Amino acid sequence: MLEIAIEDRKESQSERARLGEYNSRLQELYENAQYNLRYLEEKEEYSRNLEAKKAYYNLSYRR
């Protein structure tokens, strides 16, 4: 009976360690996704600003 309890405890500790590693990896992936999203949003904003500047200069040049 004691052996079964010890084995269960070892398995439980192993499972917690595995889940901790899994959680750490998920957190890392989430942070990378957030970073990539911010990068894409900034890139999109830069592109919009560049297009607006081009349009402004084209209109100014035509006058």
C-alpha positions, 0 to 999 in steps of 0.5 A: 500500500505504501509503495503504491502511494509513493509511486502515485506521488512520483507520478504526480510530481512528474506530471506537475513538472511536465505541465510546468514545462508545457505552461512555460512553453505556452507563455513563451509562444504567447509572448512571441505572438504578442510581439509579432502582432505589435510588429505587424501593427506598427508596420501597417501603420507605417505603410498607411502613413507612407501612403498618406504622405505620397498622396499629399505630395502628389496632390501638392505637386499637381497644384 
